[in-house]
Amino acid sequence: MSEDKRQIHSVVDTYVTGFNRGQKELLQQVLHPRFVSSGFVHDELQWDSAAEFASFCADAAPDPDAPIPEWKIETLCISGKTAVAVVRDTWGSRQFRDSLTLLKDGGRWQIVFKAFHNLD
């Protein structure tokens, strides 16, 4: 596995842990300050900034003490300092597919955009 793939895997792991535990500080480590999230939960369109997303996760974490549900990077495409990771994950009882766009800035990968769809 390349160093970029390892770093992106670590970013996604921190992201999944952060949103499942409701830990803003973890999310702030991996979300770019200009991060935007957009997607559908039961056909309802949602938009969030990094701060809104982190606050939502902190307020609504399903069970901060439960084990982190399994997740998987289904597809990863790296093009220089940009990457797209399609991730299947779980939040509470809901299954999601997240398309994460990442940028490598200052030697560090961060998530800049998340498009998501609730699979249930």
N, C-alpha and C positions, 0 to 999 in steps of 0.2 A: 504494500500500500504506500502510495506517495505521501510526502510530508503534507502537501495541501489537503489530500483526502483525510489524513489523520486529524488535521486541524479543523476541517469542516465537520467531521464526525464529532469532535469534542464540542464545537459550537452548538450543533444540533442536540447533543446530549444535555448541555447546560440549558438550552432553550426548553426542552421537554421537561427537565427537572424543575426549572423555574416556574413554568406555567402550571404544572401539577402541584407543586408545593406552595404556590402563591408567593414566591420569593422575588420581590422587585429587584433586589440587588443582583441576583443571578441573571435576570432578564436584562438589566442595564449593562451587564458585561458583554452581552452578545448582540443586542439590538443597537443599530446605528441611531444616533440622535434624531435623524430625519426618517426613521422607520415608519412605514405605513402598513396597516393590515386591512384587508378587505376580503369579504367572502360571505358565504351563505350558511345560515343555521336554519333548518326547516324552511327553506325558501325565503327567509328574511335577510336582506342585504345589510351588512354591518361594515362600518369603517372605524378604524381606531389609529391614533398616533401611538408612538412608543409609550408615552406617559399614560395614555388612556388604557392601552392594552395591559401594561404592568399593573395599574391600579385595579382593573377588572379582575385580573388573575389573583391579586392579593385579597380582594374582597370576596371572591367566589370560588376559591380553590376547593375542589370536591372533598378531599381529605388530605390535608398537609402531612399527616403522619403515615399514610399508607405507602406501600411500596410503589415505586414509579412503574406505571404500566409499560409493557413492551412497546417498542417503536422500531421502525425500519426505514432506512433510506431506500426507496424503491428505484430511484434513478438519480444519478449525479453527473452533471456535465460541467466541466471546468474549462473555461476559456481565458487563459491569462489570469487577470486579476478579478474576473467575474465568475460566478458559478450559480447554477440552479440545482437545488436538491428537492426532489419530490419525496415527501415523508408521510408515512402512514402512522398515525398516533392515536392515542386515546386520552380523553379528558373526562373524568368521571365515568359515566356510562356511555358516553358518545364517542364514536369513531370518526376520525377526520383524515382527509388527505390535504396536506399543506404543501404548496409550491413555494419554496423559500428562495429568494434571490439574494445572493451574498456578494459583497465586494471585499477585496483585500486592500486595505489602506494602512500605510505605516507598518506593513508586515503582519497585520492582524485581520482575520476574517470576521465580518459582522453581517448580520441579516439586515437588509435594507427594505425588503418588501415581502409580505406574506399574502398569498391568495389561498383561500381555504374553502373547503366544502364539507359539510356534515354528511357522512355516509349512511347514517341511520334513517 
